[in-house]
Amino acid sequence: MDTSATARTEAPRCPRCVLQLERQRREDGLPHGTRRLVPMQRHCTIPGCPNSTRTASAKWCHKHYSRWRRHRDPLVVLKPKPRPPADPLLRFVRFVMFTESCWLWTGSKAREGYGKFRTKENGGWHTYRAHRWLYEAIICRIPNQLPLDHSCRTPACVNPDHLEPVTHQINTLRGDTLPRRWLSRTHCNNGHEYTPENTQIRTGGSGRRCRECERVRTWRRRGQTWKLAAPRA
């Protein structure tokens, strides 16, 4: 058996390797079962390309192979992508779709639906909410970092005319939230009306409760169930 660096008679186990060795044997004119050892990488077969191939059995380099996979042509000429404008405001407008009322953000969005805008400041990149960044760039700085309430109820809208700095409580009560649903209720679960005399505010102002329901629970806990049937004066 020849163990030199130019030939080898060891039979591979992989069927694809067997076919590859047989093809190389025919190309090199070697006897059956021998082949010329090839380096791990070869030069790309595209004329004028100085890059090496990905593997020993490949014909193209990574650049031409990627072009073939994407465009089915390794010689396709790719147009250079236009560089974004240096002005952040001009770059911001590229992601805005203007409608009759709202300015809808078409770029990256957060889970809640608000737009995200990335800009370079002080030597580094920072990500902001799109509507907050445009409000401070056009109108003024947001006082005390208050939340901006959307009057159009569209989170992706960045129109400054639809934004208003409000407190967290007002912003929560204006949206479709659970506290707003509970506050809009006029009767408790047992049908008692929330009047000033029948409403008890929890400690710290975290909620309200029905006085009549609290009175009934107290009677049942103490075993005074006879008061439930007695009419109240």
Residue pairs with C-beta under 8 A, 6 or more apart in sequence:
1 9
2 8
2 9
2 34
5 37
6 36
6 37
7 30
7 34
7 35
7 36
7 37
8 34
8 35
8 37
9 33
9 34
11 18
11 33
12 18
12 21
20 57
21 35
24 35
24 36
24 38
25 31
25 32
25 33
25 34
25 35
28 35
28 36
30 36
38 56
39 56
40 55
40 56
41 52
41 53
41 54
41 55
41 56
42 52
42 53
42 56
42 58
43 49
43 50
43 51
43 52
43 53
44 50
44 51
44 52
44 53
44 59
44 60
44 61
44 64
45 59
45 60
46 60
46 61
46 64
46 74
46 75
49 61
49 63
49 64
51 61
51 62
51 63
52 61
53 59
53 60
53 61
54 60
54 61
54 62
54 65
58 65
60 68
60 74
64 74
64 75
65 74
67 73
67 74
67 75
67 76
67 78
68 74
84 91
84 94
85 91
88 119
88 120
88 137
89 137
91 119
92 117
92 130
92 133
92 134
92 137
95 105
95 106
95 107
95 115
95 117
95 130
96 103
96 104
96 105
96 106
96 158
97 103
97 104
97 105
97 106
101 152
101 159
101 162
102 152
102 154
102 156
102 157
102 159
102 162
103 157
103 158
103 159
104 154
104 156
104 157
104 158
105 115
105 130
105 131
105 156
105 157
105 158
107 115
107 116
107 117
107 130
108 115
108 116
109 115
109 116
109 156
110 116
110 129
112 155
113 155
113 156
114 129
114 130
114 131
114 155
114 156
115 129
115 130
115 131
115 156
115 158
116 127
116 128
116 129
116 130
117 127
117 128
117 129
117 130
117 133
117 134
118 125
118 126
118 127
118 128
119 125
119 126
119 128
119 133
120 126
130 158
131 148
131 150
131 157
131 158
131 163
132 142
132 148
134 158
134 160
135 142
135 148
135 160
135 163
136 142
138 160
139 160
142 148
142 165
143 165
146 165
146 166
146 167
146 168
147 165
147 166
147 167
147 168
147 171
148 163
148 164
148 165
148 166
149 163
149 164
149 165
149 166
149 170
149 171
149 174
149 175
150 157
150 162
150 163
151 162
151 163
151 164
152 159
152 162
153 175
153 176
154 162
166 174
172 179
172 180
173 179
173 180
173 183
174 180
182 207
185 194
186 193
186 194
187 193
187 194
188 194
188 210
188 212
188 213
189 213
190 210
190 212
190 213
192 198
192 210
192 212
192 213
194 208
194 210
197 211
198 210
198 211
198 212
199 208
199 209
199 210
199 211
200 208
200 209
200 210
200 211
200 214
201 207
201 208
202 208
202 209
216 228
219 225
219 227
219 228
220 228
